[in-house]
Amino acid sequence: MSGRYVLAAGGTGGHLFPAEGLAGELLSEGGKVHLVSDARAEAFAGRFSEIETHHVRAAQLGGGAAHAAHAIGELAIGTLQARRLLRRLAPACVIGFGGYASIPTMLAAVSLGLPTLIHEQNAVLGRANRLLAPRVRRIATGFPSTAGLRPADHVRTSHTGNPVRPAVLALARTKYRAPQRGGPIELIILGGSQGARIMSEAVPPALAALPTRLREMLRVSHQARPEDLPATEAIYQKNRIHAEVLNFFTDVPERLARAQLAICRAGASTLAELAAVGRPAVLIPYPHATDDHQAVNARAFAEAGAGWVIEQPELRPDTLALYLENLLGDCTGMGNAAQRASDLGRPDAAAHLARLAIELGLSSWQHGQAA
């Protein structure tokens, strides 16, 4: 069933990448897709010329009384804007991906009686989705077990996995080659969509402390914040480590496919992409994530045998260097971890989520016809 679908998402990659995966699937099914988010989503819209992007007012809840009052006012205005938009579009289904920018659209959809579905990427239900979960018709999850769901919600919940970007899906299950003695070692170091200073403070000195034989084999792709670029590049150059250091890589999927090990945060989209391509990772969860959800994500990934977790307070260059030396010398262990990561991958996640959205829209249409 083709139709019009509205995706509501916060403006960060963690929310937008799964939305992009679903959008691609719905477009391939002949659907029309509209995205409602904040201004940060403009780059997303350029990936698909067929997608129309809309903005509604929203603000993050929490903080002091003045901030809370402002946020509630913005939410009320945004919900009215979203109601007008949804009345005009008359979508078959409205799908939310979390983030405060998704709340007005999803509340408007619920108030209009439209078919609604939310997708939670993390192993802990986010604040926006926690507010919406009791109100929507269906809930989809990225992890098999999601903390924060009420017992009453489970009957409406399906584990779909996390949709990944089409560019990542195209490289799914690219053959993994474990590091071989004397051969190049491809590392990718990512700090999430906003970058992470700790990656530039701890990882380059750790790589510099590796034995010369290992250091000479490294081929490093390192994402760093703009203000950290000069110091990070200087460490690599001083220690003759072959490294490309940029604030943003436009070809992350290809670099993941080349990588033999990732050192990264534990956002849900990052882990979904690692699993889709089948790459092991040393995970350093962001310690200030809401409800510590990155730590929960990382534990699930590591407990499946797909990677290893180092808590940020424990991350020191000397201990990381020793850890990496042992890890890179264990070809069998690295290969096994890559296989476990691949086993976690859900290349059908976007298709599964699309089926839920289409079935919701079809069911609502049939109900309307019967009435």
Secondary structure, DSSP 8 states (H G I E B T S, - for coil): ---EEEEE--SSHHHHHHHHHHHHHHHHTT-EEEEEE-GGGHHHHTT-TT-EEEE-------SSHHHHHHHHHHHHHHHHHHHHHHHHH--SEEEE--SGGGHHHHHHHHHTT--EEEEE-SSB--HHHHHHTTTSSEEEESSSS-BT--GGGGGGEEE------HHHHTTTT-------TTS-EEEEEE--TT--HHHHHHHHHHHHTS-HHHHTTEEEEEE--GGGHHHHHHHHHHTT-EEEEES--TTHHHHHHH-SEEEE---HHHHHHHHHHT--EEE---TTSGGGHHHHHHHHHHHTTSEEE--GGG--HHHHHHHHHHHHT-HHHHHHHHHHHHHH--TTHHHHHHHHHHHHHHHHHHHHHH-
